Amino acid sequence: MNKQQLASKIWESANKMRSKIEANEYKDYILGFIFYKFLSDKEEKILKESDFTENDIKNLTEDDSETVKFVQDKIGYFIAYKDLFSTWLAKGSDFSVSDVTDALSAFTRLINPNHKKVFDGIFKTLETGLSKLGDSSGTQTKAISGLIHLIKDIPMDGRQDYDVLGFIYEYLISNFAANAGKKAGEFYTPHEVSILMSEIVAYHLRNNKKIEIYDPTSGSGSLLINIGRSVAKHINDANNIKYYAQELKENTYNLTRMNLVMRGIIPDNIYTRNGDTLEEDWPYFEENKPETYQPLYLDAVVSNPPYSQKWDPTDKDNDPRYSRYGLAPKGKADYAFLLHDLYHLKPDGVMTIVLPHGVLFRGNSEGDIRANLIENNNIDTIIGLPPNIFFGTPIATIIMVLKQKRTNTDVLIIDASKGFEKFGKNNRLRASDIKKIVDTIVNRETIPKYSKVVSREDIRKQDYNLNIPKYVDSSETPES
């Protein structure tokens, strides 16, 4: 089944379900069942590779403690034969909603204790929402049966040129834009923007043998996954990449974990946290043992935080994340997120962050922070993106690339706002646009009407205003 067939099939099914539940919630059910199918298929694959026969698999129960431990050690969880996705399908008309509730309850009970952080509560959205699929167990069973038959053909081996979960997520968000509204962009960074940020990070870290990457506003996890994929091209062993993700909203946090697991990342390399990034910085210590605290410093930090969000800067003056640079105003947390990311960077690390254009020129406390970032030599590159590139918001955005330590003191400013193709209601970066941006960064070059390497002295003369048109004039030359 190709992408478009899969997408239209899901859209068709979604339309049938829309009268019963919010479209945005429907997305969570479908992704939950896709993830359960993935876990089931993975267990069956592992067992067959370990010489278990079909008959052996049919006799799998949680009473067989030896096999349970064997499977848990391999993949971090155990699913009995009666609870496998393939068993649900094989039941035909005997399948009922109770098969799902029993299976999800058993899953929580049978997680490998070492991997609780990765899997515990991951199906909470699905479990609590099943009752919304119908007024009786009969109607719920019918709705779930339709869902699992809809996704049974989705390939789960990860060999496609797109990540299944991310693609379906993006497709549903764009089609349900009316329901998802402005919030949609918070959950999903468009694939092309992810790829652009990934290529920038991968180039910077190309000589590292081991890499730790962090997204403090992880959304669906797509950004982390693409970074990992680009970085892996330069590393012998993909298991030498560790992923750290923090997300505030519980439903979205569960999605981050699902997406990371579905990309074949081993549970030992996944560190996730459900919490407010600005209020509760990552407490890197063993549970209930604060004496083991270690600050978290990483090779790469990437994020697409919610734009111009309100936050509470009260009593944050001494917070080590902000004390050197200043506090973002309470009406706009953009610089609070940026400084949080920068704080968690190793001296030779790199960070990329998506922000609204206003951070380049707004005054008062934001102007002071910007001046401090320039004087501390942290801002490496600014890339102006085309408008209407994110779901749910038409505003033009930028990507800022920052580092802790740099040898040069200039800033590369790129106006990439003209390079895109129309795609439905949105604009989209083409492969050629991404390549041009990355090549310009690698070569650090001035290109008329596109990019300019700006000295710190010139930025000081502009009173630290970094608005792109002050440095790069990309307007069309009028016809004579």
TIBAMI-553774 format. One record per residue (C-alpha): residue in one letter; x, y, z. Coordinates in Angstrom, 1 decimal, always signed. Example, Ala and Ser with C-alpha at 12.3 -4.5 7.8 and 13.67 -1.06 7.14 Angstrom:
BEGIN
> residuo:u:v:w
> A:+12.3:-4.5:+7.8
> S:+13.7:-1.1:+7.1
//
This chain:
BEGIN
> residuo:u:v:w
> M:+0.0:+0.0:+0.0
> N:+1.5:+3.3:-1.0
> K:+1.4:+6.6:+1.0
> Q:-1.6:+8.0:-0.9
> Q:-3.7:+4.9:-0.7
> L:-3.0:+4.6:+3.0
> A:-3.8:+8.3:+3.5
> S:-7.1:+8.2:+1.6
> K:-8.2:+5.0:+3.3
> I:-7.6:+6.6:+6.7
> W:-9.4:+9.8:+5.7
> E:-12.4:+7.8:+4.5
> S:-12.6:+5.9:+7.8
> A:-12.1:+9.2:+9.7
> N:-15.1:+10.8:+8.0
> K:-17.3:+7.9:+9.1
> M:-16.2:+8.3:+12.7
> R:-16.4:+12.1:+12.9
> S:-19.9:+12.2:+14.1
> K:-18.9:+10.2:+17.2
> I:-15.7:+11.8:+18.4
> E:-13.5:+14.8:+17.8
> A:-11.2:+14.4:+14.8
> N:-8.2:+15.3:+16.9
> E:-9.0:+12.5:+19.3
> Y:-9.6:+10.0:+16.5
> K:-6.0:+10.6:+15.5
> D:-4.9:+9.5:+18.9
> Y:-6.8:+6.2:+18.7
> I:-5.5:+5.3:+15.3
> L:-1.9:+6.0:+16.3
> G:-2.4:+4.0:+19.5
> F:-3.6:+0.9:+17.6
> I:-0.8:+1.3:+15.0
> F:+1.7:+1.3:+17.8
> Y:+0.2:-1.8:+19.4
> K:+0.3:-3.5:+16.1
> F:+4.0:-2.6:+15.8
> L:+4.8:-4.0:+19.2
> S:+2.9:-7.2:+18.5
> D:+4.6:-7.7:+15.1
> K:+8.0:-7.0:+16.6
> E:+7.5:-9.7:+19.3
> E:+6.5:-12.3:+16.7
> K:+9.5:-11.4:+14.6
> I:+11.9:-11.8:+17.5
> L:+10.3:-15.1:+18.5
> K:+10.5:-16.5:+15.0
> E:+14.2:-15.4:+14.7
> S:+14.8:-17.3:+18.0
> D:+13.4:-20.5:+16.4
> F:+10.0:-20.5:+18.1
> T:+7.5:-22.4:+15.9
> E:+3.9:-21.2:+15.2
> N:+2.8:-23.7:+17.8
> D:+5.2:-22.4:+20.4
> I:+3.9:-18.9:+19.8
> K:+0.3:-20.1:+20.2
> N:+1.1:-21.5:+23.6
> L:+2.7:-18.3:+24.9
> T:+1.2:-17.2:+28.2
> E:+2.4:-14.9:+31.0
> D:+2.7:-18.0:+33.2
> D:+5.7:-19.1:+31.2
> S:+8.1:-17.0:+33.3
> E:+11.3:-18.1:+31.4
> T:+9.9:-17.0:+28.0
> V:+8.4:-13.8:+29.5
> K:+11.9:-12.8:+30.8
> F:+13.6:-13.8:+27.5
> V:+11.2:-11.5:+25.5
> Q:+11.3:-8.7:+28.1
> D:+15.1:-8.7:+28.0
> K:+15.1:-8.6:+24.2
> I:+12.4:-5.8:+23.6
> G:+11.4:-4.4:+27.0
> Y:+7.9:-5.9:+27.2
> F:+5.9:-9.1:+26.7
> I:+2.6:-9.8:+25.0
> A:+0.8:-13.2:+25.4
> Y:-0.5:-15.0:+22.3
> K:-4.1:-14.2:+23.2
> D:-3.3:-10.5:+23.3
> L:-1.3:-10.2:+20.0
> F:-2.7:-7.9:+17.3
> S:-2.7:-10.9:+14.8
> T:-4.8:-12.9:+17.3
> W:-7.4:-10.1:+17.4
> L:-7.7:-10.3:+13.6
> A:-7.9:-14.1:+13.6
> K:-10.8:-14.0:+16.0
> G:-13.1:-12.5:+13.4
> S:-16.6:-12.0:+14.7
> D:-15.5:-13.4:+18.2
> F:-13.3:-10.3:+18.7
> S:-14.7:-7.7:+21.2
> V:-13.7:-4.5:+23.0
> S:-12.8:-6.6:+26.1
> D:-9.9:-8.2:+24.2
> V:-8.4:-4.7:+23.9
> T:-9.0:-3.6:+27.5
> D:-7.5:-6.9:+28.8
> A:-4.5:-6.7:+26.4
> L:-3.7:-3.1:+27.4
> S:-4.0:-3.9:+31.1
> A:-1.7:-7.0:+30.7
> F:+0.8:-4.9:+28.7
> T:+1.3:-2.5:+31.6
> R:+1.8:-5.4:+34.0
> L:+4.4:-7.1:+31.8
> I:+6.8:-4.2:+31.0
> N:+10.5:-5.0:+31.8
> P:+11.1:-3.1:+35.1
> N:+14.2:-1.5:+33.6
> H:+12.1:+0.1:+30.8
> K:+9.2:+1.5:+32.8
> K:+10.1:+5.0:+31.7
> V:+9.8:+4.1:+28.1
> F:+6.6:+2.1:+28.1
> D:+4.6:+2.8:+31.3
> G:+1.3:+4.6:+30.6
> I:+2.0:+4.8:+26.9
> F:-1.5:+3.5:+26.1
> K:-3.3:+5.7:+28.6
> T:-4.9:+7.9:+25.9
> L:-6.2:+4.8:+24.2
> E:-7.4:+3.1:+27.3
> T:-9.3:+6.1:+28.7
> G:-10.8:+6.9:+25.3
> L:-12.3:+3.5:+24.2
> S:-15.7:+4.4:+25.8
> K:-16.0:+7.3:+23.4
> L:-16.1:+5.0:+20.5
> G:-19.7:+4.0:+21.2
> D:-22.5:+3.8:+23.8
> S:-22.3:+0.0:+24.2
> S:-19.7:-2.7:+24.0
> G:-21.2:-3.8:+20.7
> T:-20.8:-0.4:+19.0
> Q:-17.3:+0.0:+20.6
> T:-16.4:-3.4:+19.2
> K:-17.6:-2.5:+15.8
> A:-15.7:+0.8:+15.7
> I:-12.4:-0.9:+17.0
> S:-12.8:-3.8:+14.6
> G:-13.0:-1.2:+11.7
> L:-9.9:+0.5:+13.0
> I:-7.7:-2.6:+13.3
> H:-8.8:-3.8:+9.9
> L:-7.9:-0.4:+8.5
> I:-4.3:-0.5:+9.7
> K:-3.6:-4.2:+9.3
> D:-1.8:-3.7:+6.0
> I:+0.4:-0.8:+7.2
> P:+4.1:-1.9:+6.7
> M:+5.9:-1.9:+10.1
> D:+9.4:-2.9:+9.1
> G:+10.7:+0.8:+9.0
> R:+12.2:+0.3:+5.5
> Q:+9.9:+2.9:+3.9
> D:+11.3:+6.3:+2.9
> Y:+9.0:+7.9:+5.4
> D:+8.1:+7.2:+9.0
> V:+4.6:+5.7:+9.0
> L:+3.5:+7.2:+12.3
> G:+4.8:+10.7:+11.3
> F:+3.3:+10.6:+7.9
> I:-0.2:+9.6:+9.2
> Y:+0.1:+12.2:+11.9
> E:+1.0:+15.0:+9.5
> Y:-1.8:+13.9:+7.1
> L:-4.5:+13.8:+9.8
> I:-3.4:+17.2:+11.2
> S:-3.5:+18.9:+7.8
> N:-6.9:+17.4:+7.0
> F:-8.3:+18.2:+10.4
> A:-6.9:+21.7:+10.4
> A:-10.3:+23.2:+11.1
> N:-10.6:+21.1:+14.3
> A:-6.9:+21.2:+15.3
> G:-6.8:+24.9:+14.8
> K:-3.7:+26.9:+15.8
> K:-2.5:+24.2:+18.1
> A:-1.6:+21.8:+15.3
> G:+1.8:+23.3:+14.6
> E:+2.9:+22.7:+18.2
> F:+2.8:+18.9:+17.7
> Y:+4.4:+18.4:+14.4
> T:+7.4:+20.0:+12.6
> P:+6.9:+19.6:+8.9
> H:+9.1:+16.8:+7.5
> E:+11.1:+19.2:+5.2
> V:+11.9:+21.6:+8.1
> S:+13.0:+18.6:+10.2
> I:+15.3:+17.4:+7.4
> L:+16.8:+20.9:+7.1
> M:+17.6:+21.1:+10.8
> S:+18.9:+17.5:+10.7
> E:+21.4:+18.2:+7.9
> I:+22.7:+21.2:+9.8
> V:+23.2:+19.2:+13.0
> A:+24.6:+16.2:+11.2
> Y:+27.2:+18.3:+9.4
> H:+28.4:+19.8:+12.7
> L:+28.6:+16.4:+14.5
> R:+30.0:+14.5:+11.6
> N:+33.2:+13.4:+13.4
> N:+31.5:+12.3:+16.7
> K:+31.5:+8.6:+17.4
> K:+28.8:+8.8:+20.1
> I:+26.0:+11.4:+20.1
> E:+23.3:+12.5:+22.6
> I:+20.5:+14.6:+21.3
> Y:+17.6:+16.4:+23.1
> D:+14.3:+18.0:+22.2
> P:+12.7:+19.8:+25.2
> T:+9.4:+20.4:+23.4
> S:+9.3:+17.1:+21.5
> G:+5.7:+17.0:+20.1
> S:+5.4:+13.9:+18.0
> G:+9.1:+13.2:+18.2
> S:+9.6:+13.6:+14.4
> L:+12.3:+16.2:+14.8
> L:+14.5:+14.0:+17.1
> I:+14.0:+11.0:+14.8
> N:+15.1:+12.9:+11.6
> I:+18.1:+14.3:+13.5
> G:+19.1:+10.8:+14.6
> R:+18.6:+9.5:+11.0
> S:+20.9:+12.2:+9.5
> V:+23.5:+11.8:+12.2
> A:+23.5:+8.0:+11.8
> K:+24.9:+8.4:+8.3
> H:+28.2:+9.4:+9.9
> I:+28.3:+6.8:+12.6
> N:+29.2:+3.1:+12.4
> D:+26.6:+2.0:+14.9
> A:+23.1:+3.7:+15.2
> N:+22.9:+2.4:+18.8
> N:+25.6:+5.0:+19.7
> I:+22.9:+7.7:+19.5
> K:+20.9:+8.5:+22.7
> Y:+17.6:+10.4:+22.5
> Y:+16.3:+12.7:+25.3
> A:+12.8:+14.1:+24.9
> Q:+10.6:+16.3:+27.2
> E:+6.9:+17.1:+26.5
> L:+4.3:+18.9:+28.5
> K:+1.0:+17.5:+27.2
> E:+0.5:+13.8:+28.2
> N:-1.2:+12.6:+25.0
> T:+1.6:+14.2:+22.9
> Y:+4.3:+12.8:+25.3
> N:+2.9:+9.3:+24.7
> L:+3.2:+10.0:+21.0
> T:+6.8:+11.0:+21.3
> R:+7.6:+7.7:+23.0
> M:+5.6:+5.6:+20.5
> N:+7.4:+7.3:+17.6
> L:+10.9:+6.7:+19.0
> V:+10.2:+3.1:+19.7
> M:+8.7:+2.6:+16.2
> R:+11.9:+3.8:+14.6
> G:+13.7:+0.8:+16.0
> I:+15.6:+2.8:+18.7
> I:+16.5:+0.4:+21.6
> P:+14.7:+1.2:+24.9
> D:+18.1:+1.7:+26.6
> N:+18.7:+4.7:+24.4
> I:+15.4:+6.5:+25.0
> Y:+15.1:+9.0:+27.9
> T:+11.7:+10.7:+28.0
> R:+10.0:+13.0:+30.5
> N:+6.5:+14.4:+30.8
> G:+6.8:+17.9:+32.3
> D:+7.0:+21.6:+31.8
> T:+10.4:+22.4:+30.3
> L:+10.5:+26.0:+31.6
> E:+9.2:+25.3:+35.1
> E:+10.9:+22.0:+35.8
> D:+14.3:+21.7:+34.2
> W:+15.4:+18.1:+33.5
> P:+16.3:+16.6:+36.9
> Y:+19.0:+14.2:+35.9
> F:+19.1:+12.0:+39.0
> E:+17.8:+8.6:+40.0
> E:+14.3:+8.6:+41.3
> N:+14.2:+9.9:+44.9
> K:+18.0:+10.2:+45.1
> P:+18.7:+13.9:+44.5
> E:+22.3:+13.4:+45.6
> T:+23.0:+11.7:+42.3
> Y:+22.1:+14.9:+40.4
> Q:+24.0:+15.7:+37.3
> P:+23.3:+18.5:+34.9
> L:+22.3:+17.4:+31.4
> Y:+24.7:+18.5:+28.7
> L:+24.3:+17.2:+25.1
> D:+25.8:+17.2:+21.7
> A:+22.7:+18.6:+20.0
> V:+19.6:+20.3:+21.2
> V:+16.7:+20.8:+18.7
> S:+13.3:+22.3:+19.2
> N:+10.2:+23.8:+17.6
> P:+8.6:+25.3:+20.8
> P:+5.1:+26.9:+20.9
> Y:+5.5:+30.5:+19.6
> S:+5.3:+33.5:+21.8
> Q:+3.7:+31.6:+24.7
> K:+3.0:+33.1:+28.1
> W:+5.3:+32.0:+30.9
> D:+6.2:+33.0:+34.5
> P:+9.6:+34.5:+34.9
> T:+9.1:+35.2:+38.7
> D:+12.1:+34.1:+40.8
> K:+14.0:+33.0:+37.7
> D:+16.8:+35.6:+38.0
> N:+19.2:+33.1:+39.6
> D:+18.2:+30.2:+37.3
> P:+21.5:+29.2:+35.7
> R:+19.7:+28.9:+32.3
> Y:+18.9:+32.6:+32.3
> S:+21.3:+34.4:+34.7
> R:+24.0:+35.2:+32.1
> Y:+21.6:+36.5:+29.5
> G:+18.4:+37.9:+31.0
> L:+14.7:+36.9:+31.4
> A:+12.3:+36.7:+28.5
> P:+9.1:+38.9:+29.0
> K:+6.1:+37.0:+30.6
> G:+4.0:+37.5:+27.4
> K:+6.6:+35.8:+25.1
> A:+8.6:+32.8:+26.2
> D:+10.6:+32.5:+22.9
> Y:+13.9:+33.5:+24.4
> A:+13.2:+31.4:+27.5
> F:+13.1:+28.3:+25.3
> L:+16.2:+29.4:+23.4
> L:+18.2:+30.0:+26.6
> H:+17.0:+26.7:+28.0
> D:+18.3:+24.9:+24.9
> L:+21.6:+26.7:+24.9
> Y:+22.2:+25.9:+28.6
> H:+22.0:+22.2:+27.9
> L:+24.6:+22.3:+25.1
> K:+28.1:+20.8:+25.5
> P:+30.9:+23.3:+24.7
> D:+31.4:+21.7:+21.2
> G:+27.6:+21.1:+20.6
> V:+25.1:+22.7:+18.2
> M:+21.5:+23.7:+18.6
> T:+18.8:+24.6:+16.1
> I:+15.5:+26.2:+17.1
> V:+12.4:+27.4:+15.2
> L:+11.1:+30.8:+16.3
> P:+8.9:+33.6:+15.0
> H:+10.6:+36.6:+13.3
> G:+9.9:+38.9:+16.2
> V:+12.8:+37.5:+18.2
> L:+15.2:+39.2:+15.7
> F:+14.0:+42.8:+16.3
> R:+11.7:+43.1:+19.4
> G:+13.2:+45.5:+22.0
> N:+13.3:+45.8:+25.8
> S:+14.4:+42.6:+27.6
> E:+14.4:+40.6:+24.4
> G:+16.8:+43.2:+22.8
> D:+19.1:+42.8:+25.9
> I:+19.1:+39.0:+25.6
> R:+19.9:+39.3:+21.8
> A:+22.8:+41.7:+22.6
> N:+24.2:+39.3:+25.2
> L:+23.9:+36.4:+22.7
> I:+25.8:+38.4:+20.1
> E:+28.5:+39.6:+22.6
> N:+28.9:+36.1:+23.9
> N:+29.3:+34.9:+20.3
> N:+26.6:+32.3:+20.5
> I:+24.5:+33.0:+17.3
> D:+26.0:+31.2:+14.3
> T:+23.3:+31.4:+11.6
> I:+19.8:+32.8:+11.0
> I:+17.6:+31.3:+8.3
> G:+14.4:+33.0:+7.2
> L:+11.9:+30.4:+6.1
> P:+8.9:+30.9:+3.7
> P:+5.6:+31.9:+5.2
> N:+2.8:+29.4:+5.7
> I:+5.1:+26.4:+6.1
> F:+3.7:+25.2:+9.5
> F:+0.3:+23.7:+10.1
> G:-2.2:+26.1:+11.7
> T:-0.1:+29.3:+11.4
> P:+0.5:+31.4:+8.3
> I:+3.3:+33.4:+10.0
> A:+6.9:+33.3:+8.6
> T:+9.4:+31.7:+10.9
> I:+13.1:+31.4:+11.3
> I:+15.6:+28.7:+12.3
> M:+18.4:+30.0:+14.5
> V:+21.6:+28.0:+14.8
> L:+23.6:+28.6:+18.0
> K:+26.8:+27.2:+19.6
> Q:+28.5:+27.5:+23.0
> K:+32.0:+28.0:+21.5
> R:+32.8:+29.5:+18.1
> T:+36.1:+30.6:+16.6
> N:+34.5:+33.3:+14.2
> T:+32.5:+36.3:+15.5
> D:+30.3:+36.9:+12.5
> V:+26.7:+35.8:+11.9
> L:+25.5:+34.1:+8.7
> I:+22.1:+35.5:+7.7
> I:+20.1:+33.6:+5.0
> D:+16.9:+34.7:+3.4
> A:+15.4:+31.4:+2.2
> S:+11.8:+32.8:+2.1
> K:+11.5:+32.7:-1.7
> G:+12.4:+29.0:-2.1
> F:+9.4:+26.7:-1.8
> E:+6.6:+25.0:-3.7
> K:+2.8:+25.2:-3.1
> F:+1.4:+22.1:-1.5
> G:-2.4:+22.3:-0.8
> K:-3.0:+25.3:+1.4
> N:+0.6:+25.3:+2.7
> N:+4.1:+26.0:+1.3
> R:+6.8:+23.4:+1.4
> L:+10.6:+23.4:+1.0
> R:+11.8:+21.4:-1.9
> A:+15.0:+19.2:-1.8
> S:+16.8:+21.8:-3.8
> D:+15.9:+24.5:-1.3
> I:+17.2:+22.4:+1.6
> K:+20.4:+21.7:-0.3
> K:+21.0:+25.3:-1.1
> I:+20.6:+26.4:+2.6
> V:+22.9:+23.6:+3.8
> D:+25.5:+24.3:+1.2
> T:+25.5:+28.0:+2.1
> I:+26.0:+27.1:+5.8
> V:+28.8:+24.6:+5.0
> N:+30.6:+27.1:+2.8
> R:+29.6:+30.1:+4.9
> E:+29.3:+32.3:+1.9
> T:+27.7:+35.6:+0.9
> I:+25.4:+35.2:-2.1
> P:+23.7:+38.3:-3.5
> K:+20.0:+38.6:-2.6
> Y:+20.2:+35.3:-0.6
> S:+22.8:+35.3:+2.2
> K:+25.4:+37.5:+3.9
> V:+28.1:+36.9:+6.4
> V:+27.7:+39.9:+8.8
> S:+30.4:+41.1:+11.1
> R:+29.7:+41.7:+14.8
> E:+30.7:+45.3:+14.3
> D:+27.9:+45.8:+11.7
> I:+25.4:+44.2:+14.1
> R:+26.4:+46.6:+16.8
> K:+25.9:+49.5:+14.5
> Q:+22.3:+48.3:+14.0
> D:+21.9:+48.2:+17.8
> Y:+21.7:+44.4:+17.7
> N:+18.6:+44.4:+15.5
> L:+18.9:+41.2:+13.4
> N:+15.9:+41.7:+11.1
> I:+16.9:+39.9:+7.9
> P:+16.0:+42.7:+5.4
> K:+18.5:+45.0:+7.2
> Y:+21.3:+42.7:+5.9
> V:+20.0:+40.7:+2.9
> D:+17.9:+42.5:+0.2
> S:+16.0:+39.8:-1.5
> S:+13.5:+42.0:-3.3
> E:+13.0:+41.4:-7.1
> T:+14.9:+43.8:-9.4
> P:+12.2:+45.9:-11.2
> E:+12.1:+45.4:-15.0
> S:+13.6:+48.3:-16.8
//
